[in-house]
Amino acid sequence: MHKLLSVLFLSILVIRAFGQEKKVVLHKEENEKCFKCHGQSKYVYFNPDAGREIKEHMNPYRLIHREDFYRSNHKTFRCTDCHSEDYDSFPHPVTLRFEMQYVCMDCHGGDETYARYNFEKIEEEFLASVHSSRHEEDFSCWMCHNPHTYQSHVRNEKNIKEIVAYDNSICLNCHSNLDNFQLLTSKKNPNIMKTHEWLPNQQLHFGSVRCIECHAVIQKDILVAHQIKPKEKAVKNCVECHSQNSLLLESLYRYEMKEKVSKYGFFNARMLTESYLIGANRNYFLNILSVVIFGLVLVFIVLHTFFRVIKKTK
């Protein structure tokens, strides 16, 4: 029965994947009309006033690589699913510059297909975050999640290091890029390395954990935390991570943990497959052995003191 269910589940996944791939193929020709210009660094058009073809540089903010788009979550979409069909004409009407952009909840809100991802709860978290409370309408989903390239690494990628690198790059896209940072504020972009001087072994931490592990409120029913806390409330207590009940178990490693104790006696065994985290990767048998050794040392000291006292009294 178990094998039958497994085969059925795999069949559904294959059919679903085939259906998505078919959609991608169907829309590629239509999308190519847009990628003909927006998919390369230079584009060519005919200028009737000059009576000749003109080659121009594509605005880098309007450049979308085909390969990135067809690896993204939205790879099955047509460009005109989100953008006006008036973009079919060139030059594009000037009024399209003021076209309202969709946000995640316009499509994902109230849809049973995506209920397991808790988009409504994610929106609540985002609205309570410093990103939203301080910048309101100026800060949208697209500030972090580029609709043309965004991928859900955390539920599809098995390599923790790659998840960390990808998710941290989203934060650093603003917090280490002055041009993007000043789209929201005129403040000077803080120096990430300097503001984290208190953190020992910075590079190892930056490569092993995501920014949100320390800078967001962790919720059990949300895959990726979106409630970014004020910097004053960021985690700075080492024990929060470096302990048996590490907060990483509820965030970065949550969907990777298969069992509490491995067959070798290690707590938080999943962490051990990626890296050794002091205080979190503990071995049951070594714990007992350390207690026994400590007890023996204590007994030796007591006995040694006792015999020394007896000897002096004689």
C-alpha positions as a printed Julia matrix, in Angstrom:
314×3 Matrix{Float64}:
  0.0    0.0     0.0
  2.83   2.33    0.94
  4.63   1.63   -2.36
  1.41   2.19   -4.31
  0.9    5.59   -2.68
  4.52   6.51   -3.39
  4.15   5.61   -7.08
  0.89   7.57   -7.28
  2.49  10.61   -5.65
  5.46  10.49   -8.02
  3.1   10.16  -10.99
  1.22  13.28   -9.92
  4.5   15.2    -9.61
  5.63  14.08  -13.08
  2.28  15.04  -14.65
  2.35  18.38  -12.88
  5.93  19.07  -13.97
  5.06  18.08  -17.55
  2.08  20.44  -17.49
  4.26  23.32  -16.3
  6.91  22.59  -18.91
  4.22  22.55  -21.6
  3.04  25.99  -20.46
  6.61  27.3   -20.64
  6.97  26.04  -24.23
  3.62  27.55  -25.25
  4.5   30.98  -23.88
  8.12  31.13  -25.02
  7.28  32.31  -28.52
  4.94  34.99  -27.18
  7.41  36.12  -24.53
 10.18  36.28  -27.11
  8.56  39.43  -28.49
  9.55  41.09  -25.21
 12.88  39.31  -24.76
 13.92  40.42  -28.23
 14.71  43.77  -26.61
 14.55  43.24  -22.85
 16.57  40.02  -22.97
 19.81  41.59  -24.19
 22.04  44.52  -23.35
 21.48  46.2   -26.75
 18.38  46.38  -28.92
 17.63  47.6   -32.43
 14.6   49.51  -33.72
 13.69  51.42  -36.87
 13.52  55.2   -36.48
 11.14  56.55  -39.16
 12.36  60.14  -38.66
 15.99  59.14  -39.25
 14.99  56.59  -41.87
 17.31  53.95  -40.48
 17.78  51.34  -37.76
 19.08  52.57  -34.42
 20.98  50.46  -31.87
 20.53  51.44  -28.21
 21.72  50.26  -24.8
 18.96  48.58  -22.81
 18.3   50.24  -19.46
 19.95  47.81  -16.99
 16.89  48.05  -14.73
 14.75  46.82  -17.63
 17.1   44.01  -18.64
 15.74  40.51  -17.94
 17.81  37.46  -18.81
 15.81  34.62  -20.37
 17.71  31.97  -18.44
 16.95  33.61  -15.1
 13.27  34.07  -15.94
 12.8   30.44  -17.03
 14.37  29.24  -13.77
 12.14  31.48  -11.64
  8.88  30.72   -9.85
  6.95  32.6   -12.55
  8.47  30.79  -15.53
  5.06  29.57  -16.76
  3.72  33.13  -17.09
  3.33  35.26  -20.17
  4.75  38.76  -19.84
  1.27  40.15  -20.5
 -0.18  38.16  -17.58
  1.26  40.91  -15.37
  1.93  43.73  -17.83
 -0.54  45.51  -20.1
 -1.05  44.06  -23.58
 -0.44  47.61  -24.85
  3.25  46.78  -24.52
  2.85  44.83  -27.77
  3.3   48.08  -29.67
  6.63  49.91  -30.0
  7.5   52.53  -29.0
  5.52  51.77  -25.85
  2.85  54.34  -24.89
  4.23  56.79  -22.32
  1.2   56.26  -20.06
  2.38  52.69  -19.39
  5.16  54.1   -17.2
  2.44  54.79  -14.62
  0.93  51.33  -14.82
  0.18  49.9   -11.35
  2.23  46.82  -10.51
  0.67  43.7    -9.08
  1.88  42.54   -5.68
  2.02  38.97   -4.36
 -1.41  39.03   -2.71
 -3.16  40.12   -5.92
 -2.58  36.59   -7.18
 -1.79  34.48   -4.12
 -4.31  35.92   -1.66
 -7.33  33.72   -0.88
 -6.22  31.0    -3.31
 -6.61  27.47   -1.92
 -3.84  26.26   -4.26
 -1.3   28.23   -2.24
 -2.96  27.94    1.19
 -0.14  25.78    2.56
  2.32  28.65    2.1
  0.3   30.97    4.41
  0.54  34.04    2.19
 -2.04  35.87    4.3
  0.12  35.33    7.4
  3.21  36.42    5.47
  1.45  39.65    4.52
  0.56  40.26    8.18
  4.21  39.75    9.15
  5.42  42.06    6.41
  3.0   44.84    7.41
  4.34  44.57   10.99
  7.99  44.71    9.85
 10.23  47.77    9.89
 10.31  47.66    6.1
  6.58  48.34    5.88
  6.03  50.43    9.0
  8.81  52.88    8.12
  8.35  53.05    4.35
  4.67  52.11    3.87
  3.61  52.08    0.2
  7.16  52.76   -1.01
  8.23  49.28    0.09
  6.55  46.48   -1.86
  7.13  42.74   -2.28
  9.27  43.46   -5.34
 11.87  45.33   -3.3
 13.1   41.91   -2.15
 11.51  39.45   -4.56
 12.2   40.32   -8.19
  9.14  38.9   -10.0
 11.24  37.99  -13.06
 13.96  36.04  -11.27
 12.8   35.05   -7.77
 13.17  31.38   -6.79
 12.01  29.54   -3.66
 15.37  28.12   -2.65
 14.44  27.25    0.91
 11.92  24.57   -0.06
 13.65  23.35   -3.21
 17.36  23.51   -2.44
 19.08  20.89   -0.26
 22.38  22.73    0.14
 22.11  24.99    3.2
 25.08  27.11    2.08
 23.32  27.94   -1.2
 20.1   28.83    0.62
 22.06  31.17    2.9
 23.93  32.81    0.0
 20.76  33.31   -2.06
 18.62  34.7     0.78
 21.37  36.97    2.09
 21.91  38.39   -1.4
 18.3   39.65   -1.25
 19.09  41.68    1.87
 22.43  42.88    0.57
 20.82  44.05   -2.66
 19.79  47.15   -0.68
 21.93  47.1     2.44
 25.2   47.0     0.52
 24.03  48.92   -2.54
 23.73  52.69   -2.03
 21.71  53.25   -5.23
 19.01  50.82   -4.17
 19.16  51.87   -0.51
 18.48  55.5    -1.37
 15.33  54.68   -3.3
 13.75  54.57    0.16
 15.82  56.94    2.26
 18.39  59.69    1.95
 20.37  58.24    4.85
 23.88  56.98    4.29
 23.93  53.22    3.77
 25.48  51.7     6.93
 28.66  49.67    6.65
 27.55  46.07    7.26
 30.97  44.92    8.46
 31.32  47.81   10.88
 27.82  47.47   12.37
 28.57  43.78   13.0
 31.97  44.32   14.61
 30.65  42.77   17.82
 30.08  39.45   16.03
 33.03  37.04   16.37
 34.27  35.39   13.18
 32.07  37.51   10.9
 32.79  35.79    7.61
 31.92  32.35    8.97
 28.62  33.64   10.36
 27.71  35.49    7.16
 28.34  32.36    5.11
 26.52  29.97    7.45
 23.33  31.75    8.56
 20.84  34.13    6.97
 20.32  37.72    8.05
 16.71  36.9     9.0
 17.85  34.38   11.62
 18.86  37.31   13.85
 16.83  40.15   12.37
 13.34  38.63   12.08
 10.63  37.23   14.33
 10.59  33.44   13.82
  7.14  31.84   13.51
  6.52  28.09   13.35
  3.85  28.3    10.62
  5.85  30.55    8.26
  8.45  29.03    5.96
 10.54  32.22    5.73
 10.21  34.98    8.34
  9.03  38.35    6.99
  8.62  40.39   10.18
 11.93  42.23   10.22
 12.69  43.66   13.66
 14.28  47.04   14.46
 18.05  46.69   14.68
 17.9   47.3    18.44
 15.95  44.04   18.83
 18.25  41.87   16.71
 19.6   38.71   18.34
 22.97  39.32   19.97
 22.97  36.54   22.53
 25.22  33.71   21.32
 23.26  31.12   23.31
 20.18  31.74   21.12
 21.9   29.69   18.39
 24.72  27.93   20.22
 22.59  25.64   22.36
 20.69  22.39   22.07
 17.48  24.38   21.53
 19.06  26.55   18.85
 16.67  28.99   17.16
 18.1   27.71   13.86
 15.98  24.58   14.36
 12.88  26.75   13.94
 14.22  28.63   10.94
 17.13  27.63    8.71
 17.17  23.9     9.58
 13.48  23.45   10.35
 12.46  21.62    7.17
 15.67  19.65    7.05
 15.51  18.09   10.48
 14.56  14.42   10.19
 15.07  13.29   13.75
 16.0   14.74   17.13
 18.84  12.35   17.83
 20.91  10.55   15.22
 21.97   6.93   15.43
 25.4    8.13   16.59
 23.84   9.95   19.53
 24.19  13.5    18.21
 21.46  16.01   18.97
 20.53  18.28   16.02
 22.03  15.75   13.63
 20.94  17.6    10.46
 23.15  20.53   11.41
 26.09  18.18   11.67
 25.79  17.22    7.98
 26.37  20.86    6.99
 28.69  22.21    9.67
 29.56  21.9    13.33
 27.74  24.44   15.47
 29.33  24.83   18.9
 26.78  24.18   21.62
 24.1   22.87   19.26
 25.73  19.7    17.94
 25.93  17.68   21.15
 26.5   13.96   21.55
 24.42  12.06   24.08
 27.19   9.58   24.94
 29.89  12.26   25.18
 27.61  14.23   27.49
 27.37  11.23   29.84
 31.1   10.57   29.57
 31.94  14.18   30.46
 29.68  13.98   33.54
 31.33  10.7    34.59
 34.84  12.16   34.14
 33.87  15.3    36.07
 32.43  13.12   38.85
 35.6   11.0    39.04
 37.79  14.11   39.22
 35.59  15.49   41.99
 35.77  12.2    43.94
 39.56  12.14   43.51
 39.87  15.69   44.87
 37.64  14.88   47.86
 39.56  11.66   48.66
 42.91  13.35   48.18
 41.89  16.17   50.55
 40.52  13.67   53.05
 43.74  11.63   53.21
 45.87  14.76   53.43
 43.85  15.94   56.42
 44.08  12.5    58.08
 47.85  12.43   57.54
 48.33  15.87   59.11
 46.31  14.98   62.19
 48.52  11.99   63.03
